[in-house]
Amino acid sequence: MNIKKRATLFAGLLFMLTLGLTACGGSDAPKGMREVTLMLDWTPNTNHAGIYLAKHKGWFEDEGINLTIIEPAQVGVEAAVGAGTAHFGFSYSEYLLPARNAGVTVLSVAAVLPHNDSSLMLLGSTGVTRPRELEGKSYGGWGGALETHLVKTLVTCDGGDASTLEFVEVGNVPAVESMEAGRFDFVWEFEGWGVIRSRELLGRDVATLRFIDYLNCIPDWYTPILITGDSLAANNPELVKDFLKVASKGYNEAMKSPSDSAEALLALAPELDSTLVKLATDYHADKYRDGDTAWGIQDESVWQRFAKFLLEAEYLEQAPDLASTWTNEFLPD
């Protein structure tokens, strides 16, 4: 599951925002079952496990929520949620910040994972064990400013010469197979899905440089996150709280019982590879929370450091208003 590049900043966004759609489930929503839509960021995977587990167990219904899960919109999750097409969505900090700067009225209400689970992945045969050893190698990605700046920063910070790197724009291609074919030498992957697929399902010898091991060089950030629209948060805070109450229960249960988490994902998304799902749910069993910190909690310093990094990368044209970008206020006490 490579990191994805959106089309030029939310192409079609203005069209979506002028549809005149109201934020779903306003303050006059009926007391009974409430119709709620959640938009995914990608195909179903273990980042979504808490939601699927809660839905499979009937916990949303117990809270008066009839949840419909839908695939990502072509225009982007942020634009769809901001326009009220969906109540909630899975997004990423690197998508939310430029969305806010572009006038999309969405905010992060929960961090699905407390730490970035990304890595740079290479074939084990390269012998690479640290960032500076990437000198002279080619990176296969989407060609975005964040990717370029992050890889160069890692190499430079470790004492390497980033000018020797080659960046190859390849889009969404099978990572290991493409590296074996010589298309590029390394790629951005998520440990809890893409790396597991390469190492465990395909049986390949791969090495990874985990972002979390280099926080002296690059920032940590929240990826993925759960977002909602400013309008829904202001007009129906109880719905947001109820949704996150169930989501929190789902992710906490996914930590306690990864087998139940896998069962739920496979029941609601049977097209997934069962072996990958079971391995990935086991992997995530201790990763949805950070120690005693409650699920979903976000920290201001994480947002500040990441926003600064995006400005340095020229990924953002202006500093974002972080105060309106995220909140913990709707999470369970």
Residue pairs with C-beta under 8 A, 6 or more apart in sequence:
1 42
1 45
1 189
1 190
1 193
1 194
2 141
2 142
2 172
2 173
2 175
2 187
2 188
2 189
2 194
3 118
3 141
3 142
3 147
3 188
4 42
4 142
4 172
5 141
5 142
5 143
5 144
5 171
6 76
6 95
7 76
9 98
9 102
10 75
10 76
10 78
10 79
10 99
10 102
10 104
11 75
12 74
12 75
12 79
13 75
13 76
13 79
13 102
13 104
15 75
16 75
16 79
16 80
16 82
16 83
16 85
17 79
17 82
17 83
17 103
17 104
19 83
19 85
21 83
21 84
21 85
22 84
22 231
23 84
23 87
23 229
23 231
23 232
23 235
23 236
24 35
24 36
24 37
24 84
24 86
24 87
24 232
25 34
25 35
25 36
25 87
25 232
25 236
25 239
26 235
26 236
27 235
27 236
29 236
29 239
31 64
32 64
33 61
33 64
33 65
33 66
34 64
34 65
34 66
34 239
35 66
35 68
36 60
36 65
36 66
36 67
36 68
36 87
36 88
36 239
36 243
37 67
37 68
37 69
37 70
37 85
37 86
37 87
37 88
38 51
38 67
38 68
38 69
38 70
38 86
38 87
38 88
38 89
38 90
39 69
39 70
39 71
39 72
39 73
39 77
39 80
39 81
39 85
39 86
39 88
39 89
39 90
40 48
40 69
40 70
40 71
40 72
40 77
40 89
40 90
41 47
41 72
41 77
41 89
41 90
41 91
41 92
41 224
42 72
42 90
43 71
43 269
43 272
44 52
44 69
44 265
44 268
44 269
44 272
45 193
45 265
45 272
45 280
46 192
46 193
46 261
46 265
46 277
46 280
46 281
46 283
46 284
47 90
47 112
47 113
47 192
47 193
47 224
48 90
48 265
49 250
49 251
49 254
49 261
49 264
49 265
49 281
49 284
50 112
50 247
50 248
50 250
50 251
50 252
50 253
50 254
50 261
50 288
50 295
51 67
51 69
51 247
51 250
52 69
52 250
52 261
52 264
52 265
52 268
52 269
53 250
53 253
53 254
53 260
53 261
53 264
53 265
54 60
54 246
54 247
54 249
54 250
54 253
55 67
55 69
55 250
55 264
55 268
56 263
56 264
56 267
56 268
57 250
57 253
57 260
57 264
59 246
59 249
59 250
60 66
60 67
60 243
60 246
62 246
63 242
63 243
63 245
63 246
64 242
65 239
65 242
65 243
65 246
69 268
70 86
73 79
73 80
73 85
73 86
76 95
76 99
77 86
77 89
77 90
77 91
77 95
77 227
78 89
78 91
78 95
78 96
78 99
78 104
78 106
78 227
79 99
79 104
80 86
80 89
81 87
81 88
81 89
81 91
81 106
81 227
81 228
81 229
82 99
82 104
82 105
82 106
82 229
82 230
83 229
84 229
84 231
84 232
87 228
87 229
87 232
87 239
87 243
88 109
88 226
88 227
88 228
88 243
89 106
89 226
89 227
89 228
90 112
90 224
90 225
90 226
90 227
91 99
91 106
91 108
91 224
91 225
91 226
91 227
92 222
92 223
92 224
92 225
93 108
93 221
93 222
93 223
93 225
93 303
93 306
94 146
94 221
94 223
94 306
94 310
94 315
96 106
96 107
96 108
96 225
96 227
96 325
96 326
97 306
97 307
97 310
97 316
97 320
97 325
98 315
98 316
99 106
100 106
100 107
100 320
100 321
100 324
100 325
101 316
101 317
101 318
101 320
105 229
105 230
105 231
106 227
106 228
106 229
106 230
107 227
107 228
107 229
107 230
107 233
107 324
107 325
107 326
107 327
108 222
108 225
108 226
108 227
108 298
108 325
108 326
108 327
109 225
109 226
109 227
109 228
109 233
109 240
109 244
109 296
109 326
109 327
109 330
109 331
110 225
110 226
110 244
110 247
110 248
110 295
110 296
110 298
110 330
110 331
111 222
111 225
111 296
111 297
111 298
112 222
112 224
112 225
112 226
112 251
112 288
112 296
113 222
113 223
113 224
113 287
113 288
114 222
114 287
114 288
114 289
114 290
114 293
114 297
115 212
115 220
115 287
115 290
116 211
116 212
116 220
116 221
116 222
116 223
117 190
117 191
117 192
117 212
117 223
117 287
118 188
118 189
118 190
118 191
118 210
118 211
118 223
119 188
119 189
119 190
119 191
119 195
119 208
119 209
119 210
119 211
120 131
120 134
120 139
120 151
120 154
120 186
120 187
120 188
120 189
120 208
120 209
120 211
121 175
121 186
121 187
121 188
121 189
121 194
121 195
121 198
121 206
121 207
121 208
122 128
122 137
122 179
122 185
122 186
122 206
122 207
122 208
122 209
123 176
123 179
123 180
123 185
123 204
123 205
123 206
123 207
124 204
124 205
124 206
124 207
125 205
126 137
126 185
126 186
126 207
127 133
128 134
128 137
128 186
128 207
128 209
129 207
130 158
130 209
131 154
131 155
131 157
131 158
131 160
131 209
131 214
131 217
132 155
132 158
132 159
132 160
133 160
134 151
134 154
134 155
134 160
134 165
134 185
134 186
135 155
135 160
135 161
135 164
135 165
136 164
136 165
137 165
137 166
137 185
137 186
138 165
138 166
138 167
138 168
138 184
138 185
138 186
139 147
139 151
139 165
139 166
139 167
139 168
139 184
139 185
139 186
139 187
140 168
140 170
140 173
140 175
140 178
140 179
140 183
140 184
140 185
140 186
140 187
141 147
141 167
141 168
141 169
141 170
141 187
141 188
142 169
142 170
142 171
143 167
143 169
144 315
145 313
145 314
145 315
146 310
146 313
146 315
147 167
147 188
148 167
148 313
149 309
149 312
149 313
149 314
149 315
150 218
150 313
151 162
151 165
151 167
152 162
152 165
153 162
153 217
153 218
154 209
154 214
154 217
154 218
155 161
155 162
155 165
156 162
157 214
157 216
157 217
157 218
158 214
158 217
166 184
168 183
168 184
170 178
170 183
170 184
173 183
175 187
175 189
175 194
175 198
176 198
176 202
176 204
176 206
178 184
178 187
179 185
179 186
179 187
180 204
189 195
189 198
189 208
191 208
191 210
191 283
192 280
192 283
192 284
192 287
193 276
193 280
195 206
195 208
196 276
196 279
196 280
196 283
197 273
197 276
198 204
198 206
199 205
199 206
200 275
200 276
200 279
201 273
201 275
201 276
201 279
211 218
211 220
212 220
218 309
219 302
219 305
219 306
219 308
219 309
220 302
220 305
220 306
221 302
221 303
221 306
222 298
222 302
222 303
225 298
225 326
226 244
226 247
226 296
228 240
230 324
232 239
232 240
233 240
233 327
233 330
237 330
240 330
241 330
241 332
244 296
244 330
244 331
244 332
245 332
247 296
248 294
248 295
248 296
248 331
248 332
251 288
251 289
251 295
251 296
252 288
252 289
252 295
253 260
253 261
254 260
254 261
254 281
254 284
254 285
254 288
255 284
255 285
255 286
255 288
255 289
258 278
258 281
258 282
258 284
258 285
259 278
259 281
261 281
261 284
262 274
262 277
262 278
262 281
265 272
265 277
265 281
266 272
266 274
266 277
288 295
289 295
294 331
294 332
295 331
296 328
296 331
297 328
297 331
298 326
298 327
298 328
300 322
303 322
303 325
303 326
304 322
307 316
307 319
307 320
307 322
310 316
311 319
